[in-house]
Amino acid sequence: MNWNKVGYWVLLLGSLVIGVLAGWGGFFIFEAKVPAAMQTTMLATEARVYYLCSGLLFGFVIFGWTWAGIRIASNFAVAKTKRESTPQK
């Protein structure tokens, strides 16, 4: 089993959960700020879908930035290890 792939799947799942929670929080703020007289069933449904889809997109953005950070950090670590292991003249 390749643990790097498992780690990336866990990272993706965690990022998506954080994104959905952020979208859900945005929807609750929407419900609290928009007066009940102005809310319709259609508006509430559209807002719920919009905020949850935005949260999913936010989760993918979190995953992308984190993945890029991991790749950059690992490349620097490999380069540093190579510099330290080569004999100096």
C-alpha positions as CSV (number, residue, x, y, z in Angstrom):
1,M,0.0,0.0,0.0
2,N,1.3,3.4,-1.0
3,W,0.9,5.6,2.1
4,N,1.5,8.8,0.1
5,K,-1.6,8.1,-1.9
6,V,-3.6,7.4,1.3
7,G,-2.3,10.6,2.8
8,Y,-3.4,12.6,-0.3
9,W,-6.9,11.0,-0.1
10,V,-7.1,11.9,3.6
11,L,-6.0,15.4,2.8
12,L,-8.6,15.8,0.0
13,L,-11.4,14.5,2.3
14,G,-10.3,16.8,5.1
15,S,-10.1,19.8,2.8
16,L,-13.6,19.1,1.4
17,V,-15.0,18.7,4.9
18,I,-13.5,22.0,5.9
19,G,-14.9,23.6,2.8
20,V,-18.4,22.2,3.3
21,L,-18.4,23.4,6.9
22,A,-17.4,26.9,5.7
23,G,-20.2,26.9,3.2
24,W,-22.7,25.6,5.7
25,G,-21.6,28.4,8.1
26,G,-22.1,30.9,5.3
27,F,-25.6,29.6,4.8
28,F,-26.4,30.0,8.5
29,I,-25.2,33.6,8.4
30,F,-27.4,34.1,5.3
31,E,-30.4,32.8,7.2
32,A,-29.7,35.0,10.2
33,K,-29.2,38.2,8.2
34,V,-32.0,37.9,5.6
35,P,-35.3,38.8,7.2
36,A,-37.9,36.0,7.2
37,A,-40.4,38.1,5.3
38,M,-37.9,38.3,2.4
39,Q,-37.1,34.6,2.3
40,T,-38.9,32.3,0.0
41,T,-38.6,28.5,-0.3
42,M,-36.9,29.0,-3.7
43,L,-34.4,31.6,-2.3
44,A,-33.5,29.4,0.6
45,T,-33.0,26.4,-1.6
46,E,-30.9,28.3,-4.1
47,A,-28.8,29.8,-1.3
48,R,-28.2,26.4,0.3
49,V,-27.0,25.0,-3.0
50,Y,-24.9,28.0,-3.7
51,Y,-23.2,28.0,-0.3
52,L,-22.6,24.3,-0.3
53,C,-21.2,24.3,-3.8
54,S,-19.0,27.3,-2.9
55,G,-17.8,25.4,0.1
56,L,-16.9,22.4,-2.1
57,L,-14.9,24.7,-4.4
58,F,-13.2,26.3,-1.4
59,G,-12.3,22.7,-0.2
60,F,-10.7,22.0,-3.6
61,V,-8.8,25.3,-3.3
62,I,-7.5,24.4,0.2
63,F,-6.4,21.0,-1.2
64,G,-4.6,22.5,-4.1
65,W,-2.7,25.0,-2.1
66,T,-1.8,22.4,0.6
67,W,-0.7,19.9,-2.1
68,A,1.4,22.6,-3.8
69,G,3.0,23.4,-0.4
70,I,3.8,19.8,0.3
71,R,5.4,19.4,-3.2
72,I,7.5,22.5,-2.8
73,A,8.6,21.6,0.7
74,S,9.5,18.1,-0.3
75,N,11.5,19.4,-3.3
76,F,13.5,21.7,-1.1
77,A,14.1,18.9,1.5
78,V,15.4,16.6,-1.3
79,A,17.6,19.3,-2.7
80,K,19.0,20.1,0.8
81,T,19.7,16.4,1.4
82,K,21.5,16.1,-1.9
83,R,23.7,19.2,-1.1
84,E,24.6,17.9,2.3
85,S,25.4,14.3,1.1
86,T,27.7,15.4,-1.8
87,P,31.3,15.8,-0.8
88,Q,32.6,19.4,-0.9
89,K,35.8,20.1,-2.8
